């Protein structure tokens, strides 16, 4: 039976439960829609194969992972032994994992290779290559993927400072990795929430330059993550434009036809599927005091200052919420003054203590970075039938429906 026939709505759950702790609302239909979009559209390259690797760190919740798997996502980008064990426990040999963290402990490499049959590893230095080879006893079945440092100038969160070898200094390393790899790949990350698809083109052409100078064959091009979702003030162009830019750049780079093309979406797959219900515990002027904050599920609202779509919910029997909205900032429940979110979040001007706020786009990087600070980590999770507060995929479905009707 379709989930929509037996899952409740957010409002019905709120009116029934009147929850005193934050509540995550998960939309299985949204997860399926996003997964199918990536699987159908990113696979349209004129190459032997393309694969979508879900970035587990963006949301490692068991229910979310199962919905992704059931929707066709069978490949997982893992960055720790905990993530490796989680995927193995859930899916066993039906899932394929790729250890794409450039710096790993020897223990993690050993267990991943010998106990979990992981053969693909990323790296960005001669030292890491030496470590991988020593731990795996110079295995000849390795997929080794050189991480390049590329421009993150159009990303909301820049990821180029910590990992990656500069393309200008990667030629010798690329040759060395190629000599030991059964499959040689190059990967990169254009930054989280990338707002310009041209960044992928630039990174792909930088990859082409390294491969040509090294005089080696490229087996895998991994364009990483960075695919955006929609937030107030950050409205990206259609995801198809990103795929088209990548596809055109791959053609321009003229990689061999058997070169595999991978991507590692996280945010774009799960962000809009999740929302977080918080309760207003107090109000001072334009600031609302909530029962969750930056130490809980709203880290990105504090730093780096994301503004999320919001809607207020008032329990029946009270004066209706005003149609007039005003800008509010948020304070979280902890005693730390850093637990603040400047917004602006547009909400009814008469919102008050006891009202609820549903904060959208929190299916990614919310649950995975919660803390127990001050003892405020208790929360619930409920699956619902509602559509997301905002969506990059609903419009695509509507366009497809119109096209079918016009045939």
C-alpha positions in Angstrom: 0.0 0.0 0.0 1.2 3.5 -0.8 2.6 5.3 2.3 0.2 8.2 1.6 -2.8 6.0 2.5 -1.6 5.2 6.1 0.7 7.9 7.2 -0.6 10.9 9.0 0.1 14.6 8.3 2.4 16.8 10.3 -0.5 18.8 11.7 -2.5 15.8 12.7 0.6 14.4 14.6 1.1 17.7 16.3 -2.6 18.1 17.4 -2.6 14.4 18.6 0.8 14.3 20.4 1.3 17.9 21.6 5.0 17.0 21.8 7.2 18.6 24.4 10.4 17.6 22.6 11.6 18.2 19.1 10.1 15.9 16.4 11.7 14.9 13.1 9.2 14.4 10.4 10.4 12.1 7.5 8.7 11.9 4.1 9.3 8.5 2.5 7.7 9.7 -0.8 10.2 12.6 -1.0 13.2 10.3 -0.5 11.9 8.0 -3.3 11.3 11.0 -5.6 14.8 12.4 -5.2 16.5 9.0 -5.5 14.7 8.1 -8.7 15.5 11.5 -10.1 19.2 11.0 -9.6 19.2 7.4 -10.8 17.3 8.3 -13.9 19.1 11.5 -14.8 22.6 11.0 -13.7 22.8 7.7 -15.6 22.3 9.4 -18.9 26.0 9.6 -19.8 27.4 8.0 -23.0 29.8 6.0 -20.9 29.9 2.4 -19.8 28.3 3.1 -16.5 27.5 5.8 -14.0 26.7 5.3 -10.3 25.1 7.3 -7.6 26.8 6.9 -4.2 24.8 8.2 -1.2 26.9 10.2 1.2 26.0 8.5 4.4 27.3 11.3 6.7 24.5 13.6 5.5 21.9 11.5 7.2 22.8 8.0 8.6 19.3 7.4 10.1 18.3 3.8 9.7 14.8 4.6 8.3 16.2 7.1 5.8 18.9 4.6 4.6 16.3 1.9 4.2 14.0 4.2 2.2 17.0 5.1 -0.1 17.9 1.5 -0.5 14.4 0.5 -1.4 14.3 3.4 -3.9 17.3 2.0 -5.8 20.3 3.5 -4.1 22.7 0.5 -3.6 26.0 2.4 -3.5 27.3 4.2 -0.4 30.1 6.7 0.2 31.3 5.9 3.8 33.8 7.9 5.8 34.2 5.9 9.0 34.1 2.4 10.4 30.9 3.2 12.1 29.3 4.0 8.8 30.8 0.9 7.2 29.4 -1.3 10.0 26.0 0.4 9.8 25.6 -0.2 6.0 26.9 -3.7 6.3 24.4 -4.5 9.1 21.5 -3.1 7.2 22.2 -4.4 3.7 25.1 -6.9 3.7 26.4 -7.9 0.3 23.5 -6.2 -1.5 25.2 -2.8 -0.9 28.5 -1.7 -2.3 30.6 0.7 -0.2 33.4 3.1 -1.1 35.7 4.5 1.6 36.1 8.1 0.3 37.7 9.8 3.3 41.2 10.8 2.2 42.8 10.2 5.6 42.1 7.0 7.4 43.5 5.1 10.3 45.3 1.9 9.7 42.8 0.0 11.7 39.9 1.4 9.6 41.7 0.4 6.3 42.4 -3.1 7.6 38.8 -3.7 8.8 37.3 -2.2 5.7 39.4 -4.2 3.3 39.6 -7.6 5.1 36.3 -7.7 7.0 34.0 -5.7 4.8 35.3 -6.4 1.3 35.8 -2.6 0.6 38.2 -2.2 -2.3 37.8 1.5 -3.2 39.6 4.2 -1.2 40.3 7.9 -1.8 43.6 9.5 -0.9 45.5 12.8 -1.5 49.1 12.1 -0.5 52.0 9.7 -1.0 51.9 8.9 2.8 48.3 7.8 2.5 49.1 5.6 -0.5 52.0 4.0 1.4 49.6 3.4 4.4 46.9 1.7 2.3 49.4 -0.5 0.5 51.1 -1.6 3.7 47.9 -2.4 5.5 46.4 -4.3 2.5 49.7 -6.2 1.9 50.1 -4.5 -1.5 46.8 -5.8 -2.7 46.3 -5.8 -6.5 42.6 -5.4 -6.5 42.4 -1.8 -5.2 40.4 1.0 -6.6 42.4 4.1 -5.6 40.9 7.5 -6.1 43.1 10.7 -6.0 41.3 13.6 -4.3 42.0 16.9 -6.0 41.6 20.2 -4.4 39.3 22.3 -6.6 37.5 25.7 -6.5 34.7 26.0 -3.9 34.1 29.7 -4.6 30.4 29.2 -5.3 29.6 26.9 -2.4 27.7 27.8 0.8 30.2 25.5 2.8 33.7 25.3 1.5 35.5 22.0 1.7 38.7 22.6 -0.2 41.0 23.6 2.7 41.2 20.3 4.6 41.6 17.7 1.9 42.8 17.4 -1.7 46.0 17.7 -3.6 46.5 20.7 -5.8 46.1 19.7 -9.5 49.4 21.5 -10.3 51.2 19.3 -7.9 49.4 16.0 -8.5 51.0 14.6 -11.6 53.7 12.5 -9.9 51.2 11.3 -7.3 48.7 10.3 -10.0 51.4 8.2 -11.8 52.4 6.5 -8.5 48.8 5.7 -7.6 48.1 4.4 -11.1 51.0 2.0 -10.9 49.5 0.3 -7.8 45.8 0.5 -8.7 43.6 -2.0 -10.4 41.2 0.9 -10.9 42.5 4.5 -10.9 40.1 7.3 -10.2 40.1 11.0 -9.6 37.6 12.6 -7.2 36.9 16.1 -6.0 34.4 18.1 -4.1 33.1 21.5 -5.3 31.8 22.4 -1.8 28.5 21.8 -0.1 25.4 23.5 -1.6 27.2 24.5 -4.8 25.3 27.2 -6.5 27.0 27.2 -9.9 27.3 24.1 -12.1 30.3 25.6 -13.9 32.3 24.6 -10.9 31.9 21.0 -12.0 33.1 21.8 -15.5 36.2 23.5 -14.1 37.0 20.6 -11.8 36.5 18.0 -14.6 38.8 20.0 -16.9 41.4 20.2 -14.1 41.1 16.4 -13.9 41.7 16.1 -17.7 44.8 18.2 -17.3 46.3 16.0 -14.6 45.5 12.8 -16.5 47.1 14.1 -19.7 50.2 15.4 -18.1 50.6 12.1 -16.2 50.0 10.1 -19.4 47.8 7.6 -17.7 44.4 6.1 -18.1 41.5 7.2 -16.0 39.1 4.5 -15.0 36.7 6.4 -12.7 35.7 10.1 -12.5 34.0 10.9 -9.3 32.4 14.3 -9.3 31.6 14.1 -5.6 28.8 15.9 -3.9 27.8 19.5 -3.7 24.5 19.2 -5.5 22.2 21.8 -3.9 18.8 21.9 -2.3 16.4 24.8 -2.0 16.6 27.3 0.9 15.2 30.9 1.2 17.9 33.1 -0.3 19.6 30.2 -2.0 17.5 29.1 -4.9 19.7 27.0 -7.3 18.9 26.4 -10.9 17.4 23.1 -11.9 19.5 20.0 -11.0 19.2 18.8 -14.6 21.4 21.8 -15.5 24.1 20.4 -13.2 23.9 17.0 -14.9 24.1 18.6 -18.3 27.1 20.7 -17.4 28.9 17.6 -16.1 28.0 15.6 -19.1 29.2 18.2 -21.5 32.4 18.6 -19.6 33.0 14.9 -19.7 32.5 14.9 -23.4 34.9 17.9 -23.8 37.5 16.1 -21.6 37.3 13.1 -24.0 37.9 10.4 -21.4 37.8 6.9 -22.6 34.4 5.5 -23.2 34.8 2.9 -20.4 35.5 5.5 -17.8 32.9 5.2 -15.1 31.2 8.4 -13.8 30.2 8.6 -10.2 28.6 11.2 -8.0 28.1 11.4 -4.2 25.0 13.3 -3.4 23.8 13.7 0.2 22.0 17.0 0.7 20.2 16.9 -2.6 18.9 13.4 -1.9 17.5 13.8 1.6 17.3 17.5 2.7 13.8 18.2 1.6 12.5 14.9 2.9 12.9 15.9 6.5 11.6 18.7 8.8 12.0 19.4 12.4 9.2 20.5 14.7 10.2 22.8 17.6 8.2 24.5 20.3 8.4 28.1 21.3 9.2 28.3 25.0 9.6 32.1 25.2 9.6 35.3 23.3 11.6 38.5 23.7 10.9 41.2 21.1 12.1 39.7 17.8 13.7 36.6 19.3 12.0 33.3 19.9 13.3 30.8 22.5 13.0 27.2 21.2 13.3 23.7 22.6 16.1 22.9 20.0 19.0 24.9 18.6 22.5 24.8 17.2 23.7 22.1 19.6 20.7 20.1 18.4 19.2 19.9 15.0 19.7 23.5 13.9 23.5 23.7 13.6 23.5 25.1 10.1 21.1 27.9 11.1 23.7 29.2 13.5 26.9 28.5 11.5 27.0 29.0 8.5 23.8 30.8 8.9 21.3 29.0 6.7 17.8 30.4 6.6 15.2 27.6 6.5 11.6 27.6 5.3 9.3 27.7 8.3 5.6 27.5 9.2 3.9 28.1 12.5 1.4 25.6 14.0 -1.0 26.6 16.8 -3.0 24.0 18.7 -6.7 24.4 18.1 -8.7 26.4 20.7 -6.5 29.4 20.8 -6.7 32.7 19.0 -5.7 32.0 15.3 -2.2 32.9 14.1 -2.0 36.2 12.4 -1.8 36.4 8.6 0.7 39.2 9.1 4.3 38.0 9.3 7.4 39.5 10.7 11.1 38.5 11.0 12.3 36.6 14.0 15.6 35.2 15.2 15.9 32.0 17.3 17.7 31.1 20.5 18.2 27.4 21.4 17.5 25.9 24.8 21.1 25.6 26.1 22.8 28.1 28.4 25.4 29.0 25.7 24.9 32.4 24.0 26.4 30.8 20.9 23.1 28.8 20.6 21.5 31.5 18.4 20.2 31.7 14.9 19.8 35.2 13.4 17.5 34.1 10.5 15.5 36.1 9.5 12.6 33.6 9.8 9.3 34.9 8.7 6.5 33.9 11.1 3.1 35.2 12.3 3.6 38.4 14.3 1.5 37.0 17.2 3.4 33.8 17.6 4.0 33.0 21.2 5.0 30.5 23.9 3.4 27.1 23.3 3.2 27.5 19.5 5.1 25.1 17.2 7.3 25.8 14.3 8.0 23.3 11.5 11.5 24.0 10.1 11.9 22.5 6.6 14.9 21.2 4.6 16.4 19.4 7.7 16.7 15.9 6.2 20.4 16.5 5.8 23.0 17.5 8.4 20.6 17.9 11.3 20.2 14.5 13.0 23.8 13.5 12.1 25.4 16.4 14.1 23.2 16.6 17.1 24.9 16.7 20.5 23.9 16.0 24.1 25.0 19.4 25.4 23.0 20.5 28.4 21.0 17.3 28.1 18.7 18.6 25.3 19.1 15.8 22.8 15.8 14.0 23.4 13.7 13.9 20.2 11.2 11.8 18.3 10.9 10.8 14.6 7.7 10.2 12.7 7.0 9.4 9.1 4.4 11.5 7.4 2.6 11.9 4.1 3.0 15.6 3.7 4.9 17.2 0.8 8.0 19.1 1.7 7.7 22.8 2.7 9.7 23.5 -0.5 10.9 21.1 -3.2 13.2 21.0 -6.2 11.5 17.8 -7.4 7.8 18.5 -7.3 8.2 20.9 -10.3 9.9 18.2 -12.3 7.0 15.8 -11.6 4.5 18.4 -12.6 6.3 19.1 -15.8 6.4 15.4 -16.6 2.7 15.1 -15.9 1.9 18.0 -18.2 4.0 16.4 -20.9 2.2 13.1 -20.6 -1.2 14.9 -20.8 -0.2 16.8 -23.9 0.8 13.6 -25.8 
